[in-house]
Amino acid sequence: MLGASGAWEPFVPEVCDYRETLNSDPRRCRGSDVGSRGLVRAHPWMGQPCCIDLVLPPLAGIILVPRDV
């Protein structure tokens, strides 16, 4: 779901920090360098237990993992 801030707000399975392990849009690869800057924190939203605010790169992808992993 697209939130008011312009970030995507997908639901996640647990409340923790998620780190961005892959962003296929870095400037060093001639990308636009858009992303969530490495770390996002889960928070409650709209009655759901947790979601995260993501800034997604255009025409690219990211992989997130729980920070404890």
MODELLER restraints for C-alpha pairs under 7 A, 6 or more apart:
rsr = mdl.restraints
at = mdl.atoms
rsr.add(forms.Gaussian(group=physical.xy_distance, feature=features.Distance(at['CA:1:A'], at['CA:8:A']), mean=5.59, stdev=0.5))
rsr.add(forms.Gaussian(group=physical.xy_distance, feature=features.Distance(at['CA:1:A'], at['CA:9:A']), mean=5.32, stdev=0.5))
rsr.add(forms.Gaussian(group=physical.xy_distance, feature=features.Distance(at['CA:1:A'], at['CA:10:A']), mean=6.18, stdev=0.5))
rsr.add(forms.Gaussian(group=physical.xy_distance, feature=features.Distance(at['CA:2:A'], at['CA:8:A']), mean=4.46, stdev=0.5))
rsr.add(forms.Gaussian(group=physical.xy_distance, feature=features.Distance(at['CA:2:A'], at['CA:9:A']), mean=6.02, stdev=0.5))
rsr.add(forms.Gaussian(group=physical.xy_distance, feature=features.Distance(at['CA:3:A'], at['CA:9:A']), mean=6.17, stdev=0.5))
rsr.add(forms.Gaussian(group=physical.xy_distance, feature=features.Distance(at['CA:7:A'], at['CA:53:A']), mean=5.63, stdev=0.5))
rsr.add(forms.Gaussian(group=physical.xy_distance, feature=features.Distance(at['CA:7:A'], at['CA:54:A']), mean=5.17, stdev=0.5))
rsr.add(forms.Gaussian(group=physical.xy_distance, feature=features.Distance(at['CA:7:A'], at['CA:55:A']), mean=4.97, stdev=0.5))
rsr.add(forms.Gaussian(group=physical.xy_distance, feature=features.Distance(at['CA:8:A'], at['CA:53:A']), mean=5.68, stdev=0.5))
rsr.add(forms.Gaussian(group=physical.xy_distance, feature=features.Distance(at['CA:8:A'], at['CA:54:A']), mean=4.97, stdev=0.5))
rsr.add(forms.Gaussian(group=physical.xy_distance, feature=features.Distance(at['CA:8:A'], at['CA:55:A']), mean=6.34, stdev=0.5))
rsr.add(forms.Gaussian(group=physical.xy_distance, feature=features.Distance(at['CA:9:A'], at['CA:51:A']), mean=5.98, stdev=0.5))
rsr.add(forms.Gaussian(group=physical.xy_distance, feature=features.Distance(at['CA:9:A'], at['CA:52:A']), mean=5.32, stdev=0.5))
rsr.add(forms.Gaussian(group=physical.xy_distance, feature=features.Distance(at['CA:9:A'], at['CA:53:A']), mean=4.75, stdev=0.5))
rsr.add(forms.Gaussian(group=physical.xy_distance, feature=features.Distance(at['CA:9:A'], at['CA:54:A']), mean=6.20, stdev=0.5))
rsr.add(forms.Gaussian(group=physical.xy_distance, feature=features.Distance(at['CA:10:A'], at['CA:51:A']), mean=5.47, stdev=0.5))
rsr.add(forms.Gaussian(group=physical.xy_distance, feature=features.Distance(at['CA:10:A'], at['CA:52:A']), mean=5.99, stdev=0.5))
rsr.add(forms.Gaussian(group=physical.xy_distance, feature=features.Distance(at['CA:11:A'], at['CA:50:A']), mean=5.90, stdev=0.5))
rsr.add(forms.Gaussian(group=physical.xy_distance, feature=features.Distance(at['CA:11:A'], at['CA:51:A']), mean=4.04, stdev=0.5))
rsr.add(forms.Gaussian(group=physical.xy_distance, feature=features.Distance(at['CA:11:A'], at['CA:52:A']), mean=6.61, stdev=0.5))
rsr.add(forms.Gaussian(group=physical.xy_distance, feature=features.Distance(at['CA:12:A'], at['CA:50:A']), mean=5.96, stdev=0.5))
rsr.add(forms.Gaussian(group=physical.xy_distance, feature=features.Distance(at['CA:12:A'], at['CA:51:A']), mean=5.25, stdev=0.5))
rsr.add(forms.Gaussian(group=physical.xy_distance, feature=features.Distance(at['CA:14:A'], at['CA:50:A']), mean=6.53, stdev=0.5))
rsr.add(forms.Gaussian(group=physical.xy_distance, feature=features.Distance(at['CA:15:A'], at['CA:42:A']), mean=5.15, stdev=0.5))
rsr.add(forms.Gaussian(group=physical.xy_distance, feature=features.Distance(at['CA:15:A'], at['CA:43:A']), mean=6.49, stdev=0.5))
rsr.add(forms.Gaussian(group=physical.xy_distance, feature=features.Distance(at['CA:15:A'], at['CA:50:A']), mean=5.83, stdev=0.5))
rsr.add(forms.Gaussian(group=physical.xy_distance, feature=features.Distance(at['CA:16:A'], at['CA:41:A']), mean=6.18, stdev=0.5))
rsr.add(forms.Gaussian(group=physical.xy_distance, feature=features.Distance(at['CA:16:A'], at['CA:42:A']), mean=5.58, stdev=0.5))
rsr.add(forms.Gaussian(group=physical.xy_distance, feature=features.Distance(at['CA:16:A'], at['CA:66:A']), mean=6.69, stdev=0.5))
rsr.add(forms.Gaussian(group=physical.xy_distance, feature=features.Distance(at['CA:17:A'], at['CA:39:A']), mean=6.74, stdev=0.5))
rsr.add(forms.Gaussian(group=physical.xy_distance, feature=features.Distance(at['CA:17:A'], at['CA:40:A']), mean=5.69, stdev=0.5))
rsr.add(forms.Gaussian(group=physical.xy_distance, feature=features.Distance(at['CA:17:A'], at['CA:41:A']), mean=4.37, stdev=0.5))
rsr.add(forms.Gaussian(group=physical.xy_distance, feature=features.Distance(at['CA:17:A'], at['CA:42:A']), mean=6.05, stdev=0.5))
rsr.add(forms.Gaussian(group=physical.xy_distance, feature=features.Distance(at['CA:17:A'], at['CA:66:A']), mean=5.99, stdev=0.5))
rsr.add(forms.Gaussian(group=physical.xy_distance, feature=features.Distance(at['CA:17:A'], at['CA:67:A']), mean=5.40, stdev=0.5))
rsr.add(forms.Gaussian(group=physical.xy_distance, feature=features.Distance(at['CA:18:A'], at['CA:39:A']), mean=5.70, stdev=0.5))
rsr.add(forms.Gaussian(group=physical.xy_distance, feature=features.Distance(at['CA:18:A'], at['CA:40:A']), mean=5.25, stdev=0.5))
rsr.add(forms.Gaussian(group=physical.xy_distance, feature=features.Distance(at['CA:18:A'], at['CA:41:A']), mean=6.19, stdev=0.5))
rsr.add(forms.Gaussian(group=physical.xy_distance, feature=features.Distance(at['CA:18:A'], at['CA:64:A']), mean=5.93, stdev=0.5))
rsr.add(forms.Gaussian(group=physical.xy_distance, feature=features.Distance(at['CA:18:A'], at['CA:65:A']), mean=5.36, stdev=0.5))
rsr.add(forms.Gaussian(group=physical.xy_distance, feature=features.Distance(at['CA:18:A'], at['CA:66:A']), mean=4.37, stdev=0.5))
rsr.add(forms.Gaussian(group=physical.xy_distance, feature=features.Distance(at['CA:18:A'], at['CA:67:A']), mean=5.01, stdev=0.5))
rsr.add(forms.Gaussian(group=physical.xy_distance, feature=features.Distance(at['CA:19:A'], at['CA:38:A']), mean=5.42, stdev=0.5))
rsr.add(forms.Gaussian(group=physical.xy_distance, feature=features.Distance(at['CA:19:A'], at['CA:39:A']), mean=4.37, stdev=0.5))
rsr.add(forms.Gaussian(group=physical.xy_distance, feature=features.Distance(at['CA:19:A'], at['CA:40:A']), mean=6.36, stdev=0.5))
rsr.add(forms.Gaussian(group=physical.xy_distance, feature=features.Distance(at['CA:19:A'], at['CA:64:A']), mean=5.45, stdev=0.5))
rsr.add(forms.Gaussian(group=physical.xy_distance, feature=features.Distance(at['CA:19:A'], at['CA:65:A']), mean=5.60, stdev=0.5))
rsr.add(forms.Gaussian(group=physical.xy_distance, feature=features.Distance(at['CA:19:A'], at['CA:66:A']), mean=6.28, stdev=0.5))
rsr.add(forms.Gaussian(group=physical.xy_distance, feature=features.Distance(at['CA:19:A'], at['CA:67:A']), mean=5.48, stdev=0.5))
rsr.add(forms.Gaussian(group=physical.xy_distance, feature=features.Distance(at['CA:20:A'], at['CA:38:A']), mean=4.64, stdev=0.5))
rsr.add(forms.Gaussian(group=physical.xy_distance, feature=features.Distance(at['CA:20:A'], at['CA:39:A']), mean=5.95, stdev=0.5))
rsr.add(forms.Gaussian(group=physical.xy_distance, feature=features.Distance(at['CA:20:A'], at['CA:62:A']), mean=6.78, stdev=0.5))
rsr.add(forms.Gaussian(group=physical.xy_distance, feature=features.Distance(at['CA:20:A'], at['CA:63:A']), mean=5.84, stdev=0.5))
rsr.add(forms.Gaussian(group=physical.xy_distance, feature=features.Distance(at['CA:20:A'], at['CA:64:A']), mean=4.58, stdev=0.5))
rsr.add(forms.Gaussian(group=physical.xy_distance, feature=features.Distance(at['CA:20:A'], at['CA:65:A']), mean=6.77, stdev=0.5))
rsr.add(forms.Gaussian(group=physical.xy_distance, feature=features.Distance(at['CA:21:A'], at['CA:63:A']), mean=5.62, stdev=0.5))
rsr.add(forms.Gaussian(group=physical.xy_distance, feature=features.Distance(at['CA:21:A'], at['CA:64:A']), mean=5.77, stdev=0.5))
rsr.add(forms.Gaussian(group=physical.xy_distance, feature=features.Distance(at['CA:21:A'], at['CA:65:A']), mean=6.95, stdev=0.5))
rsr.add(forms.Gaussian(group=physical.xy_distance, feature=features.Distance(at['CA:22:A'], at['CA:62:A']), mean=5.18, stdev=0.5))
rsr.add(forms.Gaussian(group=physical.xy_distance, feature=features.Distance(at['CA:22:A'], at['CA:63:A']), mean=5.03, stdev=0.5))
rsr.add(forms.Gaussian(group=physical.xy_distance, feature=features.Distance(at['CA:23:A'], at['CA:61:A']), mean=5.95, stdev=0.5))
rsr.add(forms.Gaussian(group=physical.xy_distance, feature=features.Distance(at['CA:23:A'], at['CA:62:A']), mean=4.48, stdev=0.5))
rsr.add(forms.Gaussian(group=physical.xy_distance, feature=features.Distance(at['CA:23:A'], at['CA:63:A']), mean=6.82, stdev=0.5))
rsr.add(forms.Gaussian(group=physical.xy_distance, feature=features.Distance(at['CA:24:A'], at['CA:60:A']), mean=5.52, stdev=0.5))
rsr.add(forms.Gaussian(group=physical.xy_distance, feature=features.Distance(at['CA:24:A'], at['CA:61:A']), mean=5.60, stdev=0.5))
rsr.add(forms.Gaussian(group=physical.xy_distance, feature=features.Distance(at['CA:24:A'], at['CA:62:A']), mean=6.47, stdev=0.5))
rsr.add(forms.Gaussian(group=physical.xy_distance, feature=features.Distance(at['CA:25:A'], at['CA:31:A']), mean=4.51, stdev=0.5))
rsr.add(forms.Gaussian(group=physical.xy_distance, feature=features.Distance(at['CA:25:A'], at['CA:32:A']), mean=6.07, stdev=0.5))
rsr.add(forms.Gaussian(group=physical.xy_distance, feature=features.Distance(at['CA:25:A'], at['CA:33:A']), mean=5.48, stdev=0.5))
rsr.add(forms.Gaussian(group=physical.xy_distance, feature=features.Distance(at['CA:25:A'], at['CA:34:A']), mean=6.66, stdev=0.5))
rsr.add(forms.Gaussian(group=physical.xy_distance, feature=features.Distance(at['CA:25:A'], at['CA:57:A']), mean=6.32, stdev=0.5))
rsr.add(forms.Gaussian(group=physical.xy_distance, feature=features.Distance(at['CA:25:A'], at['CA:60:A']), mean=5.89, stdev=0.5))
rsr.add(forms.Gaussian(group=physical.xy_distance, feature=features.Distance(at['CA:26:A'], at['CA:32:A']), mean=6.50, stdev=0.5))
rsr.add(forms.Gaussian(group=physical.xy_distance, feature=features.Distance(at['CA:26:A'], at['CA:33:A']), mean=4.46, stdev=0.5))
rsr.add(forms.Gaussian(group=physical.xy_distance, feature=features.Distance(at['CA:27:A'], at['CA:33:A']), mean=4.89, stdev=0.5))
rsr.add(forms.Gaussian(group=physical.xy_distance, feature=features.Distance(at['CA:34:A'], at['CA:56:A']), mean=6.77, stdev=0.5))
rsr.add(forms.Gaussian(group=physical.xy_distance, feature=features.Distance(at['CA:34:A'], at['CA:57:A']), mean=4.88, stdev=0.5))
rsr.add(forms.Gaussian(group=physical.xy_distance, feature=features.Distance(at['CA:35:A'], at['CA:55:A']), mean=5.08, stdev=0.5))
rsr.add(forms.Gaussian(group=physical.xy_distance, feature=features.Distance(at['CA:35:A'], at['CA:56:A']), mean=5.36, stdev=0.5))
rsr.add(forms.Gaussian(group=physical.xy_distance, feature=features.Distance(at['CA:35:A'], at['CA:57:A']), mean=5.44, stdev=0.5))
rsr.add(forms.Gaussian(group=physical.xy_distance, feature=features.Distance(at['CA:36:A'], at['CA:54:A']), mean=5.76, stdev=0.5))
rsr.add(forms.Gaussian(group=physical.xy_distance, feature=features.Distance(at['CA:36:A'], at['CA:55:A']), mean=5.13, stdev=0.5))
rsr.add(forms.Gaussian(group=physical.xy_distance, feature=features.Distance(at['CA:40:A'], at['CA:52:A']), mean=6.50, stdev=0.5))
rsr.add(forms.Gaussian(group=physical.xy_distance, feature=features.Distance(at['CA:40:A'], at['CA:53:A']), mean=6.90, stdev=0.5))
rsr.add(forms.Gaussian(group=physical.xy_distance, feature=features.Distance(at['CA:41:A'], at['CA:52:A']), mean=6.12, stdev=0.5))
rsr.add(forms.Gaussian(group=physical.xy_distance, feature=features.Distance(at['CA:42:A'], at['CA:50:A']), mean=5.61, stdev=0.5))
rsr.add(forms.Gaussian(group=physical.xy_distance, feature=features.Distance(at['CA:42:A'], at['CA:51:A']), mean=5.19, stdev=0.5))
rsr.add(forms.Gaussian(group=physical.xy_distance, feature=features.Distance(at['CA:42:A'], at['CA:52:A']), mean=4.66, stdev=0.5))
rsr.add(forms.Gaussian(group=physical.xy_distance, feature=features.Distance(at['CA:43:A'], at['CA:50:A']), mean=4.80, stdev=0.5))
rsr.add(forms.Gaussian(group=physical.xy_distance, feature=features.Distance(at['CA:43:A'], at['CA:51:A']), mean=5.51, stdev=0.5))
rsr.add(forms.Gaussian(group=physical.xy_distance, feature=features.Distance(at['CA:43:A'], at['CA:52:A']), mean=6.41, stdev=0.5))
rsr.add(forms.Gaussian(group=physical.xy_distance, feature=features.Distance(at['CA:44:A'], at['CA:50:A']), mean=4.23, stdev=0.5))
rsr.add(forms.Gaussian(group=physical.xy_distance, feature=features.Distance(at['CA:44:A'], at['CA:51:A']), mean=6.18, stdev=0.5))
rsr.add(forms.Gaussian(group=physical.xy_distance, feature=features.Distance(at['CA:45:A'], at['CA:51:A']), mean=6.45, stdev=0.5))
